[in-house]
Amino acid sequence: MDEQNVQLFSASSENPVVTKEVLNSLIQKMKEEFVTQDEFNYEPITINTFSNNRGTVEMGSTVTDVTLTWDINKTPTELTLDGEPVTVTDESKQLTGQTITQNKTYTLIAKDEKDATSQKTTSITFLNGVYWGAKEAPSAIDSVFILTLTKGLQGNKSKTFTVNAAANQYIYYAVPSRYGEVSFNVGGFDGGFTKVQTLDFENASGYTESYDVYRSDNASLGNTTVKCS
C-alpha cells in the first residue's frame, strides 16, 4: 500500500479516502482546538490571604519580631517575600531581630507552573491614640492625665463611645491636633463640648506630639454616648 495514500475506508464503498496528509492535518487541528485534561483542570495561582501579627502599633514603639502568614490555593513553583526566595511549601515566616519604627509593607509573590503570578501585601502601621473617658476635673491637663483615659489607636478623629459620667465627672476626648477640629453630637444634638487644652502630649511609648483636649460643658451626665467627627 502506498504510504502516502493510506486508505482508511474501502475505496469501493461510498466513504471517502483519507490521505496521511489529511489525517495529520486533522490531528494538528485537534491539538490546536482542544485542551488536555490537565489544561482543562488548570486553575491560576491565587494568594488567598497574607497577614502579619502586628498590624497597628503605637507611634514611638519598636517592633522587634514579626510573624507573616499566608494561604495559597496550590503549591507554587516559586515564592518570594520582598524579592527573597521562600520555601514553596512554607505557610509562614518569622522575622526576628527587627528594629521597625515606621510604617512597613511586605510583599509576597507566588508563581505557578504556567508562570502565572499572584501578589499580596500586608503592612505594619504606626498610629497615635485618641483618648476618652469620664473624670473629675484634674488640677492640670497633662500627659499623665490623658494616659488615665481609654486609648484607641487610629488615624483620624472620628469615634463613637459610651461612658458613665458620675457626679462631678466631665467627659474628655483627646486627639492629635493634626487630625483637625472635632465636632460632637450627644443624643442627636450637636455641640456640648469645648476645647480646653492644647499641649505636647507624650504617649506611653515616648512619642510626643501636639494634642487637643475637649471636655463636656456639663458634668454628671450619667450614661452618655458621644459621637465625634
Number of C-alpha atoms within 10 A of each C-alpha: 6 6 8 9 13 15 15 13 12 10 10 8 8 8 10 12 16 13 15 15 12 13 13 11 12 12 12 11 11 11 11 9 8 10 11 9 8 8 9 9 9 11 13 15 22 21 19 12 13 20 18 19 13 14 14 16 20 22 21 18 17 15 17 12 14 18 13 18 16 16 15 16 12 15 17 22 15 17 22 16 16 12 11 9 12 18 13 15 13 12 13 16 15 11 11 11 9 11 11 15 17 17 14 12 11 16 14 21 21 24 21 18 13 11 13 13 17 18 17 16 15 17 17 21 18 21 18 23 20 24 20 27 21 25 21 15 15 8 7 9 14 17 16 13 13 23 15 12 17 13 15 14 15 18 15 16 20 15 17 13 12 15 16 17 21 16 12 13 19 22 27 24 26 24 27 23 17 12 13 12 13 22 15 20 16 15 9 10 8 12 14 15 20 16 16 12 14 17 16 15 21 18 19 14 12 11 14 16 13 13 22 22 23 22 22 21 12 13 18 18 17 16 10 16 15 20 18 17 14
